[in-house]
């Protein structure tokens, strides 16, 4: 746990990439929750690494909450519409 806290930005980016890989490769974008969480984790880690955010657990929690909520609000309908638009050609 101490290693993760000492390297929080990198740990967040790794967790974000893992969440995105699971969402795309395993679930096939069937649920968008891991997509939003992965985007949030990666962007929070990147902002901490650049220095825009303080590298603390409290900052990570709140920024992930806000970014995940914002992604869900902005991307839910377009992604749902894209998911419903399935080509029904018989091969």
Backbone as CSV, one residue per row, in Angstrom:
resi,resn,N_x,N_y,N_z,CA_x,CA_y,CA_z,C_x,C_y,C_z
1,UNK,0.820,-1.195,0.000,0.000,0.000,0.000,0.862,1.256,0.000
2,UNK,1.966,1.206,0.715,2.853,2.358,0.787,3.458,2.669,-0.579
3,UNK,3.748,1.624,-1.353,4.300,1.817,-2.693,3.295,2.532,-3.591
4,UNK,2.018,2.168,-3.474,0.978,2.792,-4.289,0.811,4.256,-3.906
5,UNK,0.823,4.549,-2.612,0.657,5.934,-2.161,1.847,6.781,-2.593
6,UNK,3.045,6.227,-2.551,4.226,6.979,-2.966,4.266,7.221,-4.473
7,UNK,3.654,6.350,-5.243,3.620,6.476,-6.702,2.171,6.575,-7.195
8,UNK,1.391,7.425,-6.573,-0.039,7.515,-6.846,-0.368,7.884,-8.293
9,UNK,0.259,8.887,-8.904,-0.101,9.206,-10.297,0.117,8.034,-11.253
10,UNK,1.231,7.358,-11.105,1.519,6.218,-11.977,0.547,5.065,-11.722
11,UNK,0.213,4.830,-10.462,-0.726,3.759,-10.123,-2.111,4.053,-10.699
12,UNK,-2.539,5.308,-10.634,-3.835,5.685,-11.201,-3.867,5.504,-12.715
13,UNK,-2.782,5.877,-13.382,-2.737,5.711,-14.832,-2.740,4.235,-15.222
14,UNK,-2.031,3.406,-14.480,-2.017,1.968,-14.762,-3.402,1.370,-14.535
15,UNK,-4.057,1.734,-13.435,-5.412,1.247,-13.178,-6.398,1.722,-14.249
16,UNK,-6.216,2.942,-14.720,-7.075,3.465,-15.780,-6.925,2.693,-17.075
17,UNK,-5.695,2.389,-17.442,-5.454,1.614,-18.663,-6.015,0.202,-18.519
18,UNK,-5.860,-0.402,-17.350,-6.408,-1.745,-17.116,-7.928,-1.733,-17.220
19,UNK,-8.570,-0.714,-16.643,-10.030,-0.614,-16.733,-10.481,-0.438,-18.181
20,UNK,-9.749,0.355,-18.958,-10.096,0.550,-20.365,-9.905,-0.732,-21.170
21,UNK,-8.838,-1.460,-20.900,-8.599,-2.725,-21.602,-9.695,-3.726,-21.292
22,UNK,-10.082,-3.827,-20.031,-11.151,-4.755,-19.655,-12.459,-4.358,-20.325
23,UNK,-12.757,-3.075,-20.344,-14.013,-2.616,-20.954,-14.058,-2.925,-22.446
24,UNK,-12.970,-2.663,-23.146,-12.975,-2.835,-24.593,-12.770,-4.294,-24.992
25,UNK,-11.759,-4.941,-24.420,-11.403,-6.292,-24.865,-12.327,-7.365,-24.309
26,UNK,-12.648,-7.286,-23.041,-13.439,-8.343,-22.417,-14.936,-8.080,-22.557
27,UNK,-15.365,-6.874,-22.239,-16.795,-6.568,-22.244,-17.301,-6.024,-23.573
28,UNK,-16.422,-5.619,-24.459,-16.818,-5.143,-25.766,-17.674,-3.890,-25.741
29,UNK,-17.401,-2.979,-24.838,-18.153,-1.735,-24.663,-19.631,-1.979,-24.386
30,UNK,-19.950,-3.084,-23.725,-21.350,-3.355,-23.403,-21.811,-2.554,-22.192
31,UNK,-20.913,-2.302,-21.265,-21.207,-1.400,-20.147,-20.227,-0.240,-20.251
32,UNK,-20.688,0.924,-19.950,-19.830,2.090,-20.088,-19.179,2.502,-18.774
33,UNK,-19.497,1.823,-17.697,-19.004,2.227,-16.379,-17.477,2.156,-16.314
34,UNK,-16.891,1.051,-16.765,-15.434,0.942,-16.734,-14.772,1.907,-17.714
35,UNK,-15.461,2.242,-18.788,-14.927,3.223,-19.726,-14.800,4.583,-19.047
36,UNK,-15.861,5.014,-18.388,-15.834,6.298,-17.693,-14.808,6.290,-16.562
37,UNK,-14.761,5.199,-15.817,-13.802,5.093,-14.712,-12.371,5.081,-15.233
38,UNK,-12.126,4.360,-16.319,-10.777,4.307,-16.891,-10.316,5.659,-17.387
39,UNK,-11.206,6.379,-18.058,-10.871,7.732,-18.519,-10.563,8.624,-17.322
40,UNK,-11.366,8.501,-16.281,-11.186,9.323,-15.087,-9.872,9.002,-14.375
41,UNK,-9.600,7.725,-14.185,-8.361,7.336,-13.501,-7.135,7.788,-14.280
42,UNK,-7.144,7.566,-15.583,-5.986,7.948,-16.388,-5.785,9.457,-16.407
43,UNK,-6.869,10.217,-16.576,-6.719,11.672,-16.634,-6.317,12.255,-15.286
44,UNK,-6.824,11.690,-14.193,-6.412,12.162,-12.870,-4.932,11.885,-12.641
45,UNK,-4.486,10.692,-12.971,-3.067,10.365,-12.834,-2.190,11.252,-13.689
46,UNK,-2.653,11.549,-14.900,-1.888,12.416,-15.791,-1.807,13.838,-15.234
47,UNK,-2.934,14.348,-14.725,-2.919,15.695,-14.141,-2.048,15.763,-12.885
48,UNK,-2.022,14.678,-12.099,-1.141,14.654,-10.931,0.321,14.585,-11.359
49,UNK,0.587,13.835,-12.412,1.956,13.690,-12.894,2.485,15.005,-13.463
50,UNK,1.632,15.772,-14.118,2.027,17.057,-14.685,2.142,18.128,-13.602
51,UNK,1.374,17.974,-12.525,1.436,18.936,-11.435,0.199,19.801,-11.314
52,UNK,-0.826,19.518,-12.081,-2.060,20.302,-11.981,-2.845,19.971,-10.720
53,UNK,-2.725,18.738,-10.248,-3.406,18.306,-9.024,-2.384,17.826,-8.008
54,UNK,-2.739,17.969,-6.749,-1.904,17.470,-5.664,-1.976,15.947,-5.643
55,UNK,-0.858,15.289,-5.426,-0.799,13.826,-5.428,-1.167,13.287,-4.041
56,UNK,-2.470,13.309,-3.724,-2.946,12.764,-2.457,-4.163,11.899,-2.722
57,UNK,-4.469,11.028,-1.789,-5.608,10.130,-1.944,-6.932,10.882,-1.969
58,UNK,-7.045,11.921,-1.156,-8.277,12.711,-1.132,-8.514,13.408,-2.465
59,UNK,-7.471,13.990,-3.018,-7.591,14.634,-4.324,-7.943,13.615,-5.396
60,UNK,-7.329,12.446,-5.333,-7.620,11.396,-6.308,-9.079,10.957,-6.227
61,UNK,-9.587,10.799,-5.014,-10.977,10.379,-4.833,-11.944,11.406,-5.400
62,UNK,-11.766,12.661,-5.046,-12.700,13.691,-5.494,-12.602,13.970,-6.987
63,UNK,-11.391,14.004,-7.501,-11.266,14.272,-8.937,-11.807,13.110,-9.762
64,UNK,-11.614,11.875,-9.304,-12.194,10.735,-10.019,-13.708,10.756,-9.958
65,UNK,-14.248,11.144,-8.833,-15.706,11.253,-8.710,-16.255,12.287,-9.683
66,UNK,-15.628,13.452,-9.728,-16.107,14.524,-10.604,-15.912,14.200,-12.080
67,UNK,-14.765,13.656,-12.443,-14.494,13.368,-13.848,-15.358,12.209,-14.341
68,UNK,-15.551,11.177,-13.509,-16.413,10.061,-13.899,-17.843,10.539,-14.100
69,UNK,-18.328,11.380,-13.202,-19.684,11.924,-13.343,-19.813,12.785,-14.592
70,UNK,-18.822,13.616,-14.857,-18.861,14.469,-16.045,-18.825,13.637,-17.324
71,UNK,-17.983,12.612,-17.353,-17.928,11.731,-18.532,-19.260,11.022,-18.735
72,UNK,-19.859,10.564,-17.654,-21.147,9.869,-17.768,-22.223,10.807,-18.290
73,UNK,-22.251,12.033,-17.797,-23.258,12.990,-18.247,-23.065,13.392,-19.708
74,UNK,-21.819,13.564,-20.109,-21.552,14.032,-21.466,-21.598,12.924,-22.519
75,UNK,-21.179,11.721,-22.151,-21.001,10.675,-23.157,-22.060,9.587,-23.150
76,UNK,-22.946,9.554,-22.163,-23.892,8.439,-22.055,-24.802,8.336,-23.284
77,UNK,-25.479,9.420,-23.629,-26.424,9.362,-24.757,-25.736,9.103,-26.095
78,UNK,-24.628,9.781,-26.419,-23.978,9.468,-27.703,-23.479,8.020,-27.785
79,UNK,-22.921,7.510,-26.705,-22.444,6.128,-26.723,-23.597,5.139,-26.777
80,UNK,-24.679,5.433,-26.087,-25.862,4.572,-26.117,-26.466,4.560,-27.518
81,UNK,-26.517,5.720,-28.149,-27.034,5.815,-29.518,-26.139,5.030,-30.479
82,UNK,-24.820,5.125,-30.289,-23.890,4.383,-31.121,-24.055,2.876,-30.916
83,UNK,-24.282,2.474,-29.686,-24.452,1.066,-29.374,-25.760,0.520,-29.953
84,UNK,-26.812,1.330,-29.982,-28.097,0.894,-30.519,-28.113,0.862,-32.047
85,UNK,-27.221,1.587,-32.680,-27.148,1.642,-34.134,-26.329,0.450,-34.641
86,UNK,-26.976,-0.707,-34.720,-26.304,-1.938,-35.123,-26.699,-2.265,-36.560
87,UNK,-25.721,-2.643,-37.353,-25.987,-3.039,-38.727,-26.572,-4.444,-38.743
88,UNK,-27.725,-4.607,-39.365,-28.425,-5.900,-39.327,-28.346,-6.639,-40.662
89,UNK,-27.224,-6.548,-41.345,-27.050,-7.277,-42.608,-26.799,-8.746,-42.338
90,UNK,-27.449,-9.579,-43.097,-27.212,-11.016,-42.992,-26.105,-11.409,-43.967
91,UNK,-25.151,-12.109,-43.460,-24.022,-12.510,-44.310,-24.204,-13.938,-44.752
